[in-house]
Amino acid sequence: MTRKVKLSFTQILNMNVGFFGIQYSFGLQQSAVNPIYDFLGASPHEIPLLNLAGPMTGLIVQPIIGAMSDKTWSPKWGRRKPYFLVGALLCSLALFIYPFSSSLWMAAGLLWILDAGNNTAMEPYRAFIADTLDEEQQPLGFQMQSFFTGLGQTLANLSLFIFPMIFVGMTGKLPTWVFASFFLGAVMSIGTIWWSMRKTEEVPPTEEEIEKMKAEPLNVLSPFKDIISAIGGMPKVMWQLAAVYLFQWYALFCYWQNSSKSVALSVWGATPADNPEAYGEAVSWTGLVNGWYNIVTFLTAFLLVRFAKKHGAKMVHFACLLLAAAGFLAFPHIANKTMLFVAITGFGIGWASMMGIPYLMVVNDIPKERYGVYMGVINMMIVIPMIFQNLSFGYILKNYLGNDPRQAITFAGVLLIISALLTLRIRTSKAQG
């Protein structure tokens, strides 16, 4: 059996730097892509369908990449690193081209490529932590990813506030600041992945694992067989987590799709159609607000490790979801733009938990030789609610919520309360419970 070596804090930080670039890209997707759709003339009820790229590529790409990486090993390139590199290159290419989008469908098509790259790079990162760190250091490893999630998305959101002050005017159909934000993302994506690949050695598979790889070589059908087998033998705790994720991730997509328009109405009394200039100010301010919740995320990520060890991962996630729900319920009723930072702080703490704590609930119930495929299955549990949201929420928003983005945020808050209550049903392992 290959013994895992204890890593220093700096080594764990270096191995996760690549997550920073991935999350900068996701930050742009959350805060910049929907305003770009608005600038290109999308109607409110079209936005959910235009966001199908993220969950669909996550559903398809992550479990397949996870299954493939479980059966990959090269003494030179490693097990997970080849997938980091390919994903980062795809992501950088899409980010560079994205600002040149001249139509809704060009922007939507590039989003599919961008998401495919992000998912190819991100899925092996979860398995990379489980491969490399022992049970004692895994909480720090997963929450280090939460830290870099907050830091990367903070930079992305701050670019939406700062760059419009520097890069003024329009270039083609889009504001010039879009080019600056996305070009920076292209550099960050490949640069940070390269850093982590250079600084971190992968733990070689055991002789038994190598023999198993030789006996069951990777082919076109093997990832699909592995995914079906993994779902069929999925631990009970993962089914319980799936119920939490159904409401949690549906809620988050409601927020990300509607936050800028909610702020525009509650603070500026404007919509993209009737006052594009005021809406542009709202987009910039929402970028700053979302940047703040990501600052809260990276400030609280390591603190949650201590709470999880003392009180259990389940109770920490329950409390964090309630704080996020309270923030969402208050958010659409705030007319003072500065007070939005207070409301969104709860979501920042919740986001810190969402990015790391749930993995602690399940990692000890997953066979170590199947870390990759099961991390992909967990991502399926994330993206299926997103797909459901993209297909259903346009109808709900139009027919039950009056096409009012403020009502969409309130709806998200209610869903987070339900997900918090479902968290209490999870029966975790003794090691992380």
KEDO-714621 format. One line per 10 residues: for each residue x, y, z of C-alpha. Coordinates in nm, 3 decimals, m for minus. Layout:
<rs>
X Y Z; ...
</rs>
This chain:
<rs>
0.000 0.000 0.000; 0.134 0.345 m0.095; 0.173 0.554 0.218; 0.047 0.911 0.199; 0.307 1.161 0.318; 0.204 1.448 0.544; 0.217 1.777 0.355; 0.290 2.121 0.494; 0.036 2.403 0.481; 0.235 2.562 0.196
0.236 2.237 m0.002; m0.141 2.199 0.037; m0.180 2.561 m0.071; 0.037 2.507 m0.380; m0.152 2.197 m0.486; m0.476 2.397 m0.485; m0.359 2.715 m0.660; m0.503 2.579 m0.985; m0.845 2.585 m0.825; m0.806 2.963 m0.803
m0.795 2.998 m1.183; m1.087 2.760 m1.230; m1.297 2.956 m0.984; m1.208 3.292 m1.140; m1.369 3.155 m1.454; m1.675 3.033 m1.262; m1.701 3.375 m1.099; m1.725 3.536 m1.443; m1.992 3.286 m1.540; m2.197 3.364 m1.230
m2.175 3.743 m1.246; m2.081 3.847 m1.601; m2.240 3.600 m1.843; m2.604 3.680 m1.760; m2.550 4.058 m1.793; m2.380 3.986 m2.128; m2.693 3.798 m2.233; m2.893 4.104 m2.124; m2.670 4.336 m2.329; m2.721 4.106 m2.629
m3.100 4.135 m2.594; m3.213 3.827 m2.400; m3.559 3.831 m2.234; m3.574 3.743 m1.859; m3.749 3.410 m1.913; m3.485 3.308 m2.175; m3.196 3.336 m1.928; m3.247 2.994 m1.760; m3.236 2.809 m2.092; m2.927 3.004 m2.201
m2.757 2.880 m1.881; m2.805 2.511 m1.963; m2.440 2.483 m2.070; m2.302 2.465 m1.715; m2.516 2.188 m1.573; m2.531 1.987 m1.896; m2.153 1.980 m1.943; m2.114 1.905 m1.572; m2.354 1.614 m1.600; m2.174 1.471 m1.902
m1.811 1.570 m1.852; m1.735 1.536 m1.481; m1.838 1.174 m1.417; m1.675 1.060 m1.743; m1.350 1.244 m1.663; m1.362 1.106 m1.308; m1.402 0.749 m1.431; m1.127 0.797 m1.690; m0.883 0.948 m1.441; m0.938 0.655 m1.202
m0.794 0.430 m1.476; m0.515 0.664 m1.586; m0.157 0.650 m1.468; 0.162 0.778 m1.627; 0.491 0.796 m1.432; 0.561 1.122 m1.619; 0.218 1.293 m1.627; 0.038 1.132 m1.332; m0.327 1.035 m1.289; m0.524 1.361 m1.253
m0.281 1.617 m1.398; m0.340 1.542 m1.769; m0.706 1.632 m1.721; m0.617 1.954 m1.534; m0.407 2.063 m1.829; m0.653 1.982 m2.109; m0.937 2.149 m1.917; m0.733 2.464 m1.848; m0.634 2.499 m2.215; m0.999 2.469 m2.328
m1.108 2.718 m2.063; m0.842 2.974 m2.154; m0.930 2.954 m2.524; m1.303 3.006 m2.459; m1.241 3.295 m2.218; m1.022 3.470 m2.474; m1.281 3.442 m2.752; m1.593 3.507 m2.540; m1.591 3.892 m2.546; m1.605 3.881 m2.925
m1.955 3.730 m2.907; m2.177 3.915 m3.153; m2.504 3.730 m3.084; m2.684 3.543 m2.810; m2.620 3.207 m2.969; m2.248 3.271 m3.016; m2.222 3.361 m2.647; m2.426 3.054 m2.548; m2.213 2.826 m2.769; m1.886 2.956 m2.623
m2.029 2.905 m2.275; m2.064 2.533 m2.356; m1.693 2.516 m2.446; m1.596 2.719 m2.139; m1.796 2.496 m1.908; m1.660 2.179 m2.067; m1.307 2.304 m1.998; m1.387 2.407 m1.641; m1.551 2.074 m1.563; m1.264 1.877 m1.717
m1.018 2.061 m1.492; m1.227 2.076 m1.175; m1.351 1.718 m1.135; m1.007 1.558 m1.093; m0.920 1.825 m0.837; m1.164 1.679 m0.583; m1.018 1.333 m0.638; m0.665 1.481 m0.624; m0.727 1.587 m0.263; m0.863 1.245 m0.166
m0.570 1.072 m0.345; m0.296 1.280 m0.190; m0.403 1.364 0.167; m0.479 1.131 0.456; m0.799 1.155 0.661; m0.647 1.404 0.904; m0.543 1.649 0.630; m0.843 1.605 0.397; m1.056 1.867 0.580; m0.780 2.125 0.526
m0.743 2.018 0.163; m1.112 2.049 0.079; m1.148 2.378 0.264; m0.835 2.510 0.089; m1.038 2.463 m0.229; m1.319 2.656 m0.062; m1.065 2.931 0.021; m0.952 2.953 m0.341; m1.314 2.942 m0.457; m1.377 3.257 m0.256
m1.052 3.422 m0.365; m1.092 3.344 m0.735; m1.454 3.449 m0.750; m1.374 3.763 m0.549; m1.123 3.871 m0.812; m1.372 3.794 m1.090; m1.646 3.998 m0.925; m1.416 4.286 m0.833; m1.309 4.305 m1.198; m1.674 4.377 m1.283
m1.662 4.678 m1.049; m1.308 4.808 m1.113; m1.258 4.746 m1.485; m1.560 4.958 m1.595; m1.384 5.255 m1.432; m1.067 5.187 m1.633; m1.196 5.045 m1.960; m1.486 5.272 m2.052; m1.717 5.264 m2.351; m1.828 4.986 m2.581
m1.634 4.754 m2.809; m1.877 4.605 m3.057; m2.196 4.507 m2.876; m2.035 4.468 m2.534; m1.875 4.702 m2.280; m1.496 4.721 m2.309; m1.448 4.602 m1.950; m1.581 4.260 m2.055; m1.271 4.212 m2.271; m1.037 4.298 m1.982
m1.213 4.066 m1.733; m1.221 3.770 m1.969; m0.864 3.816 m2.098; m0.739 3.816 m1.737; m0.939 3.496 m1.680; m0.772 3.330 m1.980; m0.427 3.399 m1.831; m0.530 3.294 m1.478; m0.680 2.964 m1.591; m0.372 2.816 m1.755
m0.121 2.996 m1.531; m0.252 2.867 m1.199; m0.298 2.509 m1.324; 0.061 2.513 m1.451; 0.178 2.628 m1.105; 0.000 2.345 m0.922; 0.125 2.084 m1.169; 0.483 2.201 m1.119; 0.463 2.219 m0.741; 0.279 1.895 m0.654
0.368 1.530 m0.703; 0.088 1.279 m0.735; 0.075 0.971 m0.512; 0.139 0.665 m0.734; m0.127 0.393 m0.740; m0.055 0.077 m0.544; 0.065 m0.233 m0.727; m0.282 m0.382 m0.685; m0.441 m0.072 m0.841; m0.200 m0.086 m1.136
m0.276 m0.454 m1.188; m0.647 m0.376 m1.182; m0.597 m0.099 m1.441; m0.417 m0.348 m1.666; m0.692 m0.604 m1.618; m0.965 m0.347 m1.693; m0.804 m0.112 m1.947; m0.962 0.220 m2.036; m1.184 0.208 m2.345; m1.480 0.395 m2.492
m1.741 0.211 m2.285; m1.555 0.170 m1.954; m1.633 0.519 m1.812; m2.006 0.464 m1.867; m1.992 0.117 m1.710; m1.804 0.260 m1.410; m2.057 0.542 m1.365; m2.354 0.301 m1.375; m2.178 0.066 m1.133; m2.091 0.353 m0.897
m2.449 0.480 m0.889; m2.582 0.129 m0.831; m2.351 0.082 m0.532; m2.370 0.440 m0.403; m2.344 0.472 m0.022; m2.666 0.576 0.154; m2.508 0.900 0.277; m2.467 1.013 m0.085; m2.838 0.964 m0.155; m2.913 1.176 0.153
m2.674 1.445 0.029; m2.847 1.434 m0.312; m3.175 1.543 m0.147; m3.000 1.842 0.012; m2.835 1.933 m0.317; m3.165 1.924 m0.508; m3.292 2.233 m0.323; m2.953 2.393 m0.253; m2.830 2.415 m0.612; m3.170 2.503 m0.760
m3.169 2.798 m0.520; m2.819 2.913 m0.613; m2.895 2.927 m0.983; m3.204 3.138 m0.905; m2.978 3.385 m0.724; m2.699 3.400 m0.983; m2.941 3.448 m1.272; m3.138 3.726 m1.102; m2.908 3.909 m0.860; m2.811 4.197 m1.093
m3.169 4.255 m1.206; m3.294 4.236 m0.845; m3.043 4.502 m0.737; m3.134 4.717 m1.039; m3.501 4.715 m0.933; m3.463 4.743 m0.557; m3.190 5.012 m0.557; m3.206 5.189 m0.896; m3.568 5.119 m0.992; m3.444 5.018 m1.337
m3.455 4.726 m1.580; m3.213 4.640 m1.865; m3.475 4.749 m2.121; m3.597 5.080 m1.978; m3.267 5.216 m1.843; m2.955 5.035 m1.971; m2.720 5.289 m1.813; m2.865 5.242 m1.463; m2.868 4.866 m1.518; m2.499 4.881 m1.606
m2.435 5.055 m1.271; m2.637 4.781 m1.097; m2.430 4.509 m1.268; m2.108 4.674 m1.148; m2.241 4.712 m0.794; m2.367 4.352 m0.789; m2.017 4.244 m0.895; m1.885 4.425 m0.588; m2.152 4.267 m0.364; m2.077 3.921 m0.501
m1.709 3.992 m0.457; m1.780 4.061 m0.090; m1.956 3.728 m0.033; m1.653 3.556 m0.184; m1.423 3.752 0.048; m1.635 3.622 0.336; m1.595 3.274 0.189; m1.216 3.272 0.190; m1.202 3.443 0.531; m1.426 3.180 0.692
m1.321 2.866 0.499; m1.051 2.752 0.743; m1.260 2.844 1.046; m1.524 2.597 0.928; m1.261 2.320 0.940; m1.232 2.374 1.316; m1.608 2.386 1.362; m1.652 2.068 1.156; m1.399 1.882 1.372; m1.566 2.003 1.691
m1.937 1.991 1.603; m1.950 1.764 1.298; m1.974 1.845 0.928; m2.352 1.800 0.921; m2.430 2.059 1.187; m2.188 2.308 1.034; m2.352 2.274 0.693; m2.700 2.305 0.847; m2.611 2.630 1.024; m2.438 2.775 0.717
m2.738 2.701 0.493; m2.967 2.884 0.736; m2.736 3.188 0.731; m2.738 3.184 0.350; m3.119 3.156 0.345; m3.155 3.455 0.579; m2.934 3.660 0.346; m3.139 3.570 0.039; m3.469 3.650 0.211; m3.345 3.997 0.308
m3.162 4.076 m0.019; m3.451 4.181 m0.251; m3.606 4.414 0.009; m3.300 4.636 0.052; m3.308 4.980 m0.115; m2.979 5.103 0.036; m2.705 4.958 m0.183; m2.451 4.951 0.102; m2.678 4.731 0.316; m2.666 4.462 0.046
m2.323 4.368 0.180; m2.477 4.282 0.517; m2.742 4.059 0.364; m2.502 3.872 0.136; m2.256 3.798 0.419; m2.475 3.503 0.521; m2.443 3.358 0.174; m2.065 3.403 0.188; m2.050 3.180 0.495; m2.289 2.934 0.333
m2.082 2.928 0.014; m1.768 2.846 0.217; m1.948 2.541 0.352; m2.099 2.435 0.018; m1.757 2.425 m0.148; m1.595 2.190 0.102; m1.796 2.058 0.397; m2.030 1.819 0.207; m1.727 1.628 0.075; m1.623 1.559 0.434
m1.960 1.395 0.495; m1.909 1.134 0.224; m1.536 1.089 0.157; m1.486 0.815 0.417; m1.769 0.608 0.268; m1.617 0.611 m0.083; m1.373 0.335 m0.195; m1.037 0.507 m0.249; m0.979 0.342 m0.586; m1.304 0.504 m0.710
m1.253 0.859 m0.582; m1.263 1.002 m0.933; m1.590 0.846 m1.047; m1.766 0.918 m0.717; m1.657 1.282 m0.720; m1.809 1.292 m1.067; m2.130 1.138 m0.934; m2.143 1.407 m0.663; m2.119 1.664 m0.939; m2.413 1.495 m1.113
m2.605 1.557 m0.791; m2.514 1.926 m0.830; m2.591 1.973 m1.197; m2.918 1.776 m1.221; m3.093 2.036 m0.998; m2.937 2.306 m1.215; m3.072 2.146 m1.532; m3.412 2.114 m1.367; m3.391 2.482 m1.271; m3.296 2.591 m1.621
m3.584 2.395 m1.773; m3.850 2.486 m1.517; m3.770 2.821 m1.361; m3.843 3.035 m1.666; m4.203 2.909 m1.650; m4.222 2.963 m1.273; m4.075 3.313 m1.299; m4.310 3.415 m1.578; m4.634 3.261 m1.449; m4.603 3.263 m1.069
m4.344 3.528 m0.979; m4.449 3.798 m1.225; m4.110 3.799 m1.405; m3.985 3.983 m1.096; m3.619 3.898 m1.017; m3.672 4.007 m0.654; m3.930 3.731 m0.612; m3.678 3.487 m0.760; m3.428 3.568 m0.482; m3.697 3.521 m0.215
m3.787 3.186 m0.373; m3.419 3.087 m0.348; m3.416 3.170 0.023; m3.712 2.940 0.090; m3.542 2.657 m0.099; m3.227 2.696 0.113; m3.432 2.657 0.432; m3.566 2.327 0.295; m3.214 2.210 0.208; m3.096 2.299 0.561
m3.371 2.086 0.717; m3.285 1.796 0.486; m2.921 1.821 0.600; m3.031 1.708 0.947; m3.135 1.372 0.795; m2.782 1.291 0.679; m2.610 1.011 0.869; m2.239 1.072 0.833; m1.947 0.841 0.913; m1.792 0.861 1.256
m1.473 1.010 1.118; m1.631 1.328 0.986; m1.984 1.325 1.125
</rs>
